[in-house]
């Protein structure tokens, strides 16, 4: 393994996946070099330029080739989720115009041939196309494992279930004796202190950072995958199941965690997290009474770590149930401050505080 490990990021957003994954590898004693980032949206590009100084930033993924990124050990990326999101009952899945950009992520993986690839997306991908992501990676010469991780498992005050896929190039998998990474989430200790106040933003306008944070990857979740890969490289690993497995198809019942071995068949694995059978107030946030009553109730929810999961569409009046929109934007005097949402998502306060330009 090269030193430092060169990592590039596709669909980088404001850098949560890239920063968190690198942090996890560094916790295992590896040095990381951010080789390149790819992001098309203007505001997130400004954040990336400020938080990853000197790293080349490319725009439209359609115009990026594997050769542009140079020699890589790891390529990470979370292709757009809009067409697989659980918030959409008529989701087009990977056939949609936005989530269909998975094909571009796959193309760049196939061109760059990194030793490892990481794919992130919403939990609904489990039912709306994960089988194809895994089949595509297998056809491209990668052994892939996946699990559903949650923000709550790393200590965040919200649930935010996300699929993380870690793929090994087949020759690397053979070199590592057919072993897989062991994902071990733990409380990152980022949410124990006081939460930023006030709610209403002092930055003008606030829509761009707040929307970007709603779309972001919680860095502490990505760190679980980085630590898992680092531990795998140091010999702390789990076995890839052998024997009978499921063929991958649109009708495959996907377990919560699994792997597709060199045989191209799906095998179940134990998940590092549990599905929330009772949502426990994660999605329901119906505050009533005076504004002071609402503030007290919301503070109690924060202390109990039972906030709804922020989404970008909340700030457009939508989202699952629109809980953030109704109770914060309308009921508590304005859109939440970027600092508050940075805290909710586990970013350093001020991460999205960048100059226009």
C-alpha positions as a Markdown table, in Angstrom:
| # | Residue | x | y | z |
|---|---|---|---|---|
| 1 | Unk | 0.0 | 0.0 | 0.0 |
| 2 | Unk | 1.3 | 3.4 | -1.0 |
| 3 | Unk | 2.3 | 5.9 | 1.6 |
| 4 | Unk | 0.4 | 8.2 | 1.7 |
| 5 | Unk | -2.8 | 6.6 | 0.5 |
| 6 | Unk | -4.2 | 8.7 | -2.4 |
| 7 | Unk | -7.9 | 9.2 | -2.2 |
| 8 | Unk | -10.2 | 11.0 | -4.7 |
| 9 | Unk | -13.8 | 11.9 | -4.2 |
| 10 | Unk | -16.7 | 12.0 | -6.6 |
| 11 | Unk | -20.0 | 13.9 | -5.9 |
| 12 | Unk | -18.0 | 15.4 | -3.1 |
| 13 | Unk | -20.6 | 17.9 | -1.8 |
| 14 | Unk | -19.1 | 19.8 | 1.1 |
| 15 | Unk | -16.6 | 17.0 | 1.8 |
| 16 | Unk | -18.2 | 15.0 | 4.6 |
| 17 | Unk | -17.4 | 11.6 | 3.0 |
| 18 | Unk | -13.9 | 12.6 | 2.0 |
| 19 | Unk | -13.0 | 14.2 | 5.3 |
| 20 | Unk | -14.5 | 11.5 | 7.5 |
| 21 | Unk | -13.1 | 8.5 | 5.5 |
| 22 | Unk | -9.6 | 10.1 | 5.6 |
| 23 | Unk | -10.0 | 10.6 | 9.4 |
| 24 | Unk | -10.8 | 7.0 | 9.9 |
| 25 | Unk | -7.8 | 5.8 | 7.9 |
| 26 | Unk | -5.6 | 8.2 | 9.8 |
| 27 | Unk | -6.8 | 6.8 | 13.1 |
| 28 | Unk | -5.4 | 3.5 | 11.9 |
| 29 | Unk | -2.0 | 5.1 | 11.4 |
| 30 | Unk | -2.1 | 5.7 | 7.6 |
| 31 | Unk | -1.3 | 9.0 | 6.0 |
| 32 | Unk | -3.8 | 10.2 | 3.4 |
| 33 | Unk | -3.4 | 12.5 | 0.4 |
| 34 | Unk | -6.6 | 14.0 | -1.2 |
| 35 | Unk | -5.7 | 13.5 | -4.8 |
| 36 | Unk | -8.8 | 15.2 | -6.4 |
| 37 | Unk | -12.4 | 16.1 | -5.7 |
| 38 | Unk | -15.3 | 16.3 | -8.2 |
| 39 | Unk | -18.3 | 18.5 | -7.5 |
| 40 | Unk | -20.5 | 20.5 | -9.9 |
| 41 | Unk | -22.5 | 22.7 | -7.5 |
| 42 | Unk | -21.1 | 26.2 | -6.9 |
| 43 | Unk | -21.5 | 26.6 | -3.2 |
| 44 | Unk | -20.1 | 23.2 | -2.2 |
| 45 | Unk | -17.1 | 23.9 | -4.5 |
| 46 | Unk | -16.3 | 27.0 | -2.5 |
| 47 | Unk | -16.5 | 24.9 | 0.7 |
| 48 | Unk | -14.2 | 22.3 | -0.8 |
| 49 | Unk | -11.7 | 24.9 | -1.9 |
| 50 | Unk | -11.6 | 26.3 | 1.6 |
| 51 | Unk | -11.4 | 23.0 | 3.5 |
| 52 | Unk | -9.2 | 21.1 | 1.1 |
| 53 | Unk | -6.7 | 23.8 | 0.0 |
| 54 | Unk | -4.5 | 22.9 | -3.0 |
| 55 | Unk | -6.6 | 19.9 | -3.9 |
| 56 | Unk | -7.7 | 19.9 | -7.6 |
| 57 | Unk | -11.4 | 20.3 | -7.9 |
| 58 | Unk | -13.2 | 19.2 | -11.1 |
| 59 | Unk | -16.7 | 20.2 | -12.0 |
| 60 | Unk | -19.1 | 18.1 | -14.2 |
| 61 | Unk | -18.5 | 14.4 | -13.6 |
| 62 | Unk | -19.5 | 13.7 | -17.2 |
| 63 | Unk | -16.3 | 15.5 | -18.3 |
| 64 | Unk | -14.0 | 13.7 | -15.8 |
| 65 | Unk | -12.0 | 10.6 | -16.7 |
| 66 | Unk | -10.1 | 8.2 | -14.5 |
| 67 | Unk | -6.9 | 9.5 | -16.0 |
| 68 | Unk | -7.7 | 13.0 | -14.7 |
| 69 | Unk | -7.6 | 11.7 | -11.1 |
| 70 | Unk | -4.2 | 10.1 | -11.4 |
| 71 | Unk | -3.0 | 6.9 | -9.7 |
| 72 | Unk | -5.3 | 6.1 | -6.8 |
| 73 | Unk | -5.6 | 3.7 | -3.9 |
| 74 | Unk | -9.2 | 4.7 | -3.1 |
| 75 | Unk | -12.0 | 6.3 | -4.9 |
| 76 | Unk | -15.0 | 7.4 | -2.8 |
| 77 | Unk | -18.3 | 8.9 | -3.9 |
| 78 | Unk | -22.0 | 9.1 | -3.1 |
| 79 | Unk | -23.9 | 9.5 | -6.4 |
| 80 | Unk | -27.1 | 11.6 | -6.2 |
| 81 | Unk | -29.9 | 10.0 | -4.2 |
| 82 | Unk | -33.0 | 11.9 | -5.4 |
| 83 | Unk | -34.3 | 9.0 | -7.6 |
| 84 | Unk | -33.9 | 6.4 | -4.9 |
| 85 | Unk | -34.9 | 8.4 | -1.9 |
| 86 | Unk | -37.4 | 7.0 | 0.5 |
| 87 | Unk | -39.2 | 10.3 | 0.3 |
| 88 | Unk | -40.4 | 9.6 | -3.2 |
| 89 | Unk | -43.1 | 7.0 | -3.8 |
| 90 | Unk | -42.6 | 7.0 | -7.5 |
| 91 | Unk | -38.8 | 6.8 | -7.4 |
| 92 | Unk | -37.2 | 5.9 | -10.7 |
| 93 | Unk | -34.2 | 4.3 | -9.0 |
| 94 | Unk | -31.0 | 4.0 | -11.0 |
| 95 | Unk | -33.0 | 4.7 | -14.2 |
| 96 | Unk | -33.6 | 8.2 | -13.0 |
| 97 | Unk | -31.7 | 11.2 | -14.5 |
| 98 | Unk | -29.9 | 12.0 | -11.2 |
| 99 | Unk | -29.4 | 8.7 | -9.5 |
| 100 | Unk | -28.5 | 7.3 | -12.9 |
| 101 | Unk | -25.2 | 9.0 | -12.5 |
| 102 | Unk | -24.1 | 5.9 | -10.8 |
| 103 | Unk | -23.1 | 4.8 | -14.3 |
| 104 | Unk | -20.6 | 7.6 | -14.3 |
| 105 | Unk | -19.2 | 6.7 | -10.9 |
| 106 | Unk | -18.9 | 3.1 | -12.2 |
| 107 | Unk | -17.2 | 4.3 | -15.4 |
| 108 | Unk | -14.6 | 6.3 | -13.5 |
| 109 | Unk | -14.0 | 3.3 | -11.1 |
| 110 | Unk | -13.4 | 1.1 | -14.2 |
| 111 | Unk | -11.1 | 3.7 | -15.8 |
| 112 | Unk | -9.1 | 4.6 | -12.7 |
| 113 | Unk | -8.9 | 1.0 | -11.3 |
| 114 | Unk | -8.4 | 2.0 | -7.7 |
| 115 | Unk | -7.4 | -0.7 | -5.2 |
| 116 | Unk | -10.6 | 0.1 | -3.2 |
| 117 | Unk | -13.9 | 2.0 | -4.0 |
| 118 | Unk | -16.4 | 3.4 | -1.5 |
| 119 | Unk | -20.0 | 4.1 | -2.5 |
| 120 | Unk | -22.5 | 5.8 | -0.2 |
| 121 | Unk | -26.2 | 6.5 | -0.6 |
| 122 | Unk | -29.5 | 6.5 | 1.2 |
| 123 | Unk | -30.9 | 3.4 | 3.0 |
| 124 | Unk | -33.7 | 3.1 | 0.3 |
| 125 | Unk | -31.0 | 2.0 | -2.2 |
| 126 | Unk | -31.3 | -1.3 | -0.4 |
| 127 | Unk | -34.7 | -1.8 | -2.2 |
| 128 | Unk | -34.1 | 0.5 | -5.2 |
| 129 | Unk | -31.0 | -0.6 | -7.0 |
| 130 | Unk | -28.3 | -1.8 | -4.6 |
| 131 | Unk | -28.4 | -5.2 | -6.3 |
| 132 | Unk | -27.3 | -3.5 | -9.5 |
| 133 | Unk | -24.5 | -1.5 | -7.9 |
| 134 | Unk | -23.1 | -4.7 | -6.5 |
| 135 | Unk | -23.5 | -6.6 | -9.8 |
| 136 | Unk | -21.9 | -3.7 | -11.7 |
| 137 | Unk | -18.9 | -3.7 | -9.3 |
| 138 | Unk | -18.6 | -7.5 | -9.6 |
| 139 | Unk | -18.6 | -7.3 | -13.4 |
| 140 | Unk | -15.9 | -4.6 | -13.1 |
| 141 | Unk | -13.7 | -6.9 | -11.1 |
| 142 | Unk | -14.4 | -5.9 | -7.5 |
| 143 | Unk | -15.5 | -7.9 | -4.5 |
| 144 | Unk | -17.9 | -5.7 | -2.5 |
| 145 | Unk | -19.3 | -5.6 | 1.0 |
| 146 | Unk | -22.0 | -3.3 | 2.3 |
| 147 | Unk | -23.8 | -2.4 | 5.5 |
| 148 | Unk | -26.4 | 0.1 | 6.7 |
| 149 | Unk | -24.8 | 2.5 | 9.1 |
| 150 | Unk | -26.6 | 5.1 | 11.2 |
| 151 | Unk | -25.7 | 8.5 | 12.5 |
| 152 | Unk | -27.2 | 7.6 | 15.8 |
| 153 | Unk | -24.6 | 4.7 | 16.2 |
| 154 | Unk | -21.8 | 7.3 | 16.1 |
| 155 | Unk | -23.5 | 9.5 | 18.7 |
| 156 | Unk | -25.5 | 11.9 | 16.5 |
| 157 | Unk | -28.9 | 13.2 | 17.7 |
| 158 | Unk | -30.6 | 11.8 | 14.7 |
| 159 | Unk | -30.9 | 8.4 | 12.9 |
| 160 | Unk | -29.9 | 9.0 | 9.2 |
| 161 | Unk | -29.5 | 5.5 | 7.9 |
| 162 | Unk | -27.1 | 5.2 | 4.9 |
| 163 | Unk | -25.7 | 2.4 | 2.8 |
| 164 | Unk | -22.0 | 2.2 | 2.6 |
| 165 | Unk | -20.3 | -0.1 | 0.1 |
| 166 | Unk | -16.6 | -1.0 | 0.3 |
| 167 | Unk | -15.2 | -2.7 | -2.8 |
| 168 | Unk | -11.8 | -4.3 | -3.2 |
| 169 | Unk | -10.2 | -4.9 | -6.6 |
| 170 | Unk | -10.2 | -8.7 | -7.1 |
| 171 | Unk | -6.4 | -9.0 | -7.0 |
| 172 | Unk | -6.3 | -7.0 | -3.8 |
| 173 | Unk | -9.0 | -9.3 | -2.3 |
| 174 | Unk | -6.8 | -12.3 | -3.2 |
| 175 | Unk | -3.7 | -10.7 | -1.7 |
| 176 | Unk | -5.7 | -10.1 | 1.5 |
| 177 | Unk | -6.6 | -13.8 | 1.6 |
| 178 | Unk | -10.3 | -13.2 | 0.8 |
| 179 | Unk | -10.9 | -11.1 | 3.9 |
| 180 | Unk | -13.4 | -8.2 | 4.5 |
| 181 | Unk | -13.4 | -5.1 | 6.6 |
| 182 | Unk | -15.0 | -5.1 | 10.0 |
| 183 | Unk | -17.2 | -2.0 | 10.5 |
| 184 | Unk | -17.3 | -1.0 | 14.1 |
| 185 | Unk | -19.3 | 2.3 | 14.8 |
| 186 | Unk | -18.8 | 4.0 | 18.2 |
| 187 | Unk | -19.8 | 7.3 | 19.7 |
| 188 | Unk | -17.5 | 9.8 | 18.2 |
| 189 | Unk | -18.0 | 12.2 | 21.1 |
| 190 | Unk | -18.9 | 15.1 | 18.9 |
| 191 | Unk | -22.4 | 15.9 | 20.4 |
| 192 | Unk | -21.8 | 15.9 | 24.1 |
| 193 | Unk | -21.2 | 19.6 | 24.5 |
| 194 | Unk | -23.6 | 22.6 | 24.2 |
| 195 | Unk | -25.4 | 23.1 | 20.9 |
| 196 | Unk | -25.1 | 26.3 | 18.9 |
| 197 | Unk | -27.7 | 29.0 | 19.4 |
| 198 | Unk | -29.6 | 31.0 | 18.0 |
| 199 | Unk | -31.7 | 29.0 | 15.5 |
| 200 | Unk | -32.1 | 31.7 | 13.0 |
| 201 | Unk | -29.2 | 32.3 | 10.7 |
| 202 | Unk | -26.8 | 35.3 | 11.0 |
| 203 | Unk | -25.4 | 34.5 | 7.6 |
| 204 | Unk | -27.2 | 35.9 | 4.6 |
| 205 | Unk | -28.3 | 34.1 | 2.6 |
| 206 | Unk | -28.5 | 30.9 | 4.6 |
| 207 | Unk | -30.2 | 28.7 | 2.0 |
| 208 | Unk | -27.0 | 27.5 | 0.3 |
| 209 | Unk | -25.1 | 26.2 | 3.4 |
| 210 | Unk | -28.3 | 24.8 | 5.0 |
| 211 | Unk | -29.2 | 22.9 | 1.9 |
| 212 | Unk | -25.7 | 21.7 | 1.4 |
| 213 | Unk | -25.6 | 20.4 | 5.0 |
| 214 | Unk | -29.0 | 18.6 | 4.4 |
| 215 | Unk | -27.3 | 16.8 | 1.5 |
| 216 | Unk | -24.1 | 16.0 | 3.3 |
| 217 | Unk | -22.6 | 12.8 | 4.6 |
| 218 | Unk | -22.0 | 12.8 | 8.4 |
| 219 | Unk | -18.2 | 12.6 | 8.6 |
| 220 | Unk | -18.2 | 10.3 | 11.7 |
| 221 | Unk | -20.2 | 7.7 | 9.7 |
| 222 | Unk | -17.6 | 7.8 | 6.8 |
| 223 | Unk | -14.9 | 7.4 | 9.4 |
| 224 | Unk | -16.3 | 4.0 | 10.3 |
| 225 | Unk | -15.6 | 2.8 | 6.8 |
| 226 | Unk | -12.1 | 4.4 | 6.8 |
| 227 | Unk | -11.3 | 2.7 | 10.1 |
| 228 | Unk | -12.6 | -0.6 | 8.8 |
| 229 | Unk | -10.4 | -0.4 | 5.7 |
| 230 | Unk | -7.4 | 0.6 | 7.8 |
| 231 | Unk | -8.0 | -2.3 | 10.2 |
| 232 | Unk | -8.3 | -4.6 | 7.2 |
| 233 | Unk | -4.9 | -3.6 | 5.9 |
| 234 | Unk | -3.5 | -4.2 | 9.4 |
| 235 | Unk | -5.0 | -7.7 | 9.6 |
| 236 | Unk | -8.2 | -7.0 | 11.7 |
| 237 | Unk | -10.8 | -8.5 | 9.3 |
| 238 | Unk | -13.7 | -10.8 | 8.9 |
| 239 | Unk | -14.2 | -13.8 | 6.5 |
| 240 | Unk | -16.2 | -13.5 | 3.3 |
| 241 | Unk | -18.8 | -16.3 | 3.5 |
| 242 | Unk | -18.4 | -19.2 | 1.1 |
| 243 | Unk | -20.9 | -21.7 | -0.4 |
| 244 | Unk | -24.4 | -21.0 | -1.5 |
| 245 | Unk | -25.4 | -17.4 | -2.1 |
| 246 | Unk | -28.1 | -15.5 | -3.9 |
| 247 | Unk | -27.9 | -14.5 | -7.5 |
| 248 | Unk | -28.2 | -10.7 | -8.0 |
| 249 | Unk | -31.4 | -9.5 | -9.7 |
| 250 | Unk | -34.2 | -7.0 | -9.3 |
| 251 | Unk | -36.1 | -9.5 | -7.2 |
| 252 | Unk | -33.2 | -10.3 | -4.8 |
| 253 | Unk | -34.1 | -9.8 | -1.2 |
| 254 | Unk | -31.2 | -7.7 | 0.1 |
| 255 | Unk | -30.1 | -8.4 | 3.7 |
| 256 | Unk | -29.2 | -5.4 | 5.9 |
| 257 | Unk | -25.5 | -6.2 | 5.4 |
| 258 | Unk | -23.8 | -8.5 | 2.9 |
| 259 | Unk | -21.0 | -9.2 | 0.4 |
| 260 | Unk | -20.7 | -10.3 | -3.1 |
| 261 | Unk | -17.7 | -12.6 | -3.4 |
| 262 | Unk | -15.5 | -13.6 | -6.3 |
| 263 | Unk | -18.3 | -15.9 | -7.3 |
| 264 | Unk | -20.6 | -13.0 | -8.0 |
| 265 | Unk | -23.2 | -14.2 | -5.5 |
| 266 | Unk | -24.7 | -12.3 | -2.5 |
| 267 | Unk | -24.0 | -13.6 | 1.0 |
| 268 | Unk | -25.5 | -12.1 | 4.2 |
| 269 | Unk | -23.3 | -10.6 | 6.9 |
| 270 | Unk | -24.1 | -9.5 | 10.4 |
| 271 | Unk | -24.9 | -5.8 | 10.4 |
| 272 | Unk | -23.0 | -3.3 | 12.6 |
| 273 | Unk | -26.3 | -1.5 | 13.4 |
| 274 | Unk | -29.9 | -2.4 | 14.1 |
| 275 | Unk | -32.9 | -1.2 | 12.2 |
| 276 | Unk | -35.1 | 1.1 | 14.3 |
| 277 | Unk | -38.3 | -0.8 | 14.7 |
| 278 | Unk | -39.9 | 2.1 | 16.6 |
| 279 | Unk | -38.7 | 5.3 | 15.3 |
| 280 | Unk | -38.5 | 6.7 | 18.8 |
| 281 | Unk | -39.4 | 10.2 | 17.8 |
| 282 | Unk | -36.7 | 10.5 | 15.1 |
| 283 | Unk | -39.1 | 11.5 | 12.4 |
| 284 | Unk | -41.9 | 12.9 | 14.4 |
| 285 | Unk | -41.3 | 16.4 | 15.8 |
| 286 | Unk | -44.6 | 18.1 | 16.6 |
| 287 | Unk | -43.9 | 21.0 | 18.9 |
| 288 | Unk | -46.8 | 22.9 | 20.4 |
| 289 | Unk | -47.4 | 25.9 | 22.7 |
| 290 | Unk | -45.5 | 29.1 | 22.9 |
| 291 | Unk | -42.2 | 29.7 | 21.3 |
| 292 | Unk | -40.6 | 29.2 | 24.7 |
| 293 | Unk | -42.4 | 25.9 | 25.1 |
| 294 | Unk | -41.2 | 24.8 | 21.7 |
| 295 | Unk | -37.6 | 25.7 | 22.5 |
| 296 | Unk | -37.7 | 23.7 | 25.7 |
| 297 | Unk | -39.2 | 20.7 | 24.0 |
| 298 | Unk | -36.6 | 20.9 | 21.2 |
| 299 | Unk | -33.8 | 21.2 | 23.7 |
| 300 | Unk | -35.1 | 18.1 | 25.4 |
| 301 | Unk | -35.1 | 16.3 | 22.1 |
| 302 | Unk | -31.5 | 17.3 | 21.5 |
| 303 | Unk | -30.5 | 16.0 | 25.0 |
| 304 | Unk | -32.3 | 12.7 | 24.3 |
| 305 | Unk | -30.8 | 12.5 | 20.8 |
| 306 | Unk | -34.1 | 12.2 | 19.1 |
| 307 | Unk | -34.1 | 14.8 | 16.3 |
| 308 | Unk | -35.5 | 14.1 | 12.8 |
| 309 | Unk | -32.8 | 13.5 | 10.1 |
| 310 | Unk | -32.1 | 16.8 | 8.3 |
| 311 | Unk | -32.7 | 16.7 | 4.5 |
| 312 | Unk | -32.1 | 19.3 | 1.8 |
| 313 | Unk | -35.8 | 19.3 | 0.8 |
| 314 | Unk | -36.8 | 20.4 | 4.3 |
| 315 | Unk | -35.7 | 23.9 | 3.4 |
| 316 | Unk | -38.0 | 23.9 | 0.4 |
| 317 | Unk | -41.0 | 23.1 | 2.6 |
| 318 | Unk | -40.8 | 19.3 | 1.9 |
| 319 | Unk | -38.9 | 16.5 | 3.4 |
| 320 | Unk | -40.3 | 13.4 | 5.1 |
| 321 | Unk | -43.1 | 15.0 | 7.1 |
| 322 | Unk | -41.5 | 18.4 | 6.7 |
| 323 | Unk | -40.8 | 18.3 | 10.5 |
| 324 | Unk | -37.8 | 20.6 | 10.4 |
| 325 | Unk | -39.6 | 23.1 | 8.1 |
| 326 | Unk | -42.7 | 23.3 | 10.1 |
| 327 | Unk | -41.2 | 23.6 | 13.6 |
| 328 | Unk | -37.9 | 25.4 | 13.0 |
| 329 | Unk | -38.4 | 27.6 | 9.9 |
| 330 | Unk | -42.0 | 28.5 | 10.6 |
| 331 | Unk | -42.4 | 27.9 | 14.4 |
| 332 | Unk | -39.1 | 29.0 | 15.9 |
| 333 | Unk | -38.4 | 32.2 | 14.1 |
| 334 | Unk | -36.5 | 31.3 | 11.0 |
| 335 | Unk | -34.4 | 28.8 | 9.1 |
| 336 | Unk | -31.9 | 27.0 | 11.4 |
| 337 | Unk | -28.5 | 28.6 | 11.5 |
| 338 | Unk | -25.7 | 26.8 | 9.6 |
| 339 | Unk | -23.8 | 26.5 | 12.8 |
| 340 | Unk | -26.6 | 24.6 | 14.4 |
| 341 | Unk | -26.8 | 22.2 | 11.5 |
| 342 | Unk | -23.1 | 21.8 | 11.3 |
| 343 | Unk | -23.3 | 20.6 | 14.9 |
| 344 | Unk | -26.2 | 18.3 | 14.2 |
| 345 | Unk | -24.3 | 16.7 | 11.3 |
| 346 | Unk | -21.0 | 16.6 | 13.1 |
| 347 | Unk | -19.0 | 19.1 | 11.1 |
| 348 | Unk | -16.6 | 21.6 | 12.8 |
| 349 | Unk | -18.6 | 24.8 | 13.5 |
| 350 | Unk | -17.9 | 27.2 | 10.6 |
| 351 | Unk | -17.2 | 24.5 | 8.0 |
| 352 | Unk | -19.7 | 26.1 | 5.6 |
| 353 | Unk | -18.8 | 29.6 | 6.5 |
| 354 | Unk | -17.0 | 30.6 | 3.3 |
| 355 | Unk | -16.8 | 33.8 | 1.3 |
| 356 | Unk | -18.9 | 34.3 | -1.8 |
| 357 | Unk | -17.1 | 34.4 | -5.0 |
